[in-house]
Amino acid sequence: MSKIRLHGSSSGYTEIAPVAASGNNTLTLPNDGTIISQDSNGAVGVTSITVGTGVTIGDGRVTCSTVHGSAASLTSIPAANIVGVCTAGFERTGGFSDFVKLQAATGTSAVSDLTFDTLDVTTYRTFKFVFSGYPVTDGAELFFRFRASGADKSVSAYNWGNLGVSGAGSMYDNASEETKAMICYNAGNNNYEGWRFEATIIPHVSGDPTYQNNFGFSSCARYTSSNSFRGEDFWFKYHQSDTTDGFKIYPSSGNIAAYSYTLYGLKR
């Protein structure tokens, strides 16, 4: 086996030797530039390596149009540099968001109520309900009840109160204890009247402290049967220690003519 030995200008030499059993290979030197061997640490100084089409390694970074293979080694990417749409599995430790959209619906056929049962009260402590709609019966009010195991909680233990303001700026207030809670007063049955509100609902779950049981709030903007504006806030509590996993919203008479709603869950 022959070798090529190159002596340094002052001392030492470098040998170029083939492997013991080599194929017929050719080393072609570049027209210009420098070929650099490994140093004592095994490092090779390379300014830029281009591999295939559109892939460049150099200047402290890797540039390419598409990445293939496992993404396990792609770590510490700043969130500001992540652009696009994620379809699944994109969460930080503890969850990407504690505010989760659970369902949404729009209906133009009359329904007697909107009922939500077997909610995931283990995952979500609080529910947000955003609603707009109008009644079949002119001047109907809107009521609320907690539910458990598919049945209403209807003991006369709903304490509720409200403060409101008319379009003319006058104030009004009311309160009561009933078998249901008021969450919006009377509304007109034209599609430009009706109710619009956001409700915060906190059910009672086994293991929760008793002071945390079955309460909520609603903030309502409505138009009466004479198309007069009203803005009002309601506060309600079902003053029982019953565990609950759902709720129902329904008018004081007749049906809900049309509606649009979104239900959100807030994690514990």
ABEGO torsion letter per residue (X at the ends): XBBBBBBBAABEBBBBBBBABBBBBBBBBBABEBBBBBBAAGBBBBABBBBEBGBBBEGGBBBBABBBEBAAABBGBBAAABBEBBABGBBBBGEABABBBABBBBBABBBABBBBBGBBAAABABBBBBBBEBBABBGBBBBBBBBBGGBBBABBABBBBBBBBBAAGBBBBBBBBBABBBABBBBBABAABEBBBBBBBBBBBBGBBAAABGBBBBBBBBBBAAGBBBBBBBBBBBBBABBBABBBBBBABEBBABBBBBBBBBBX
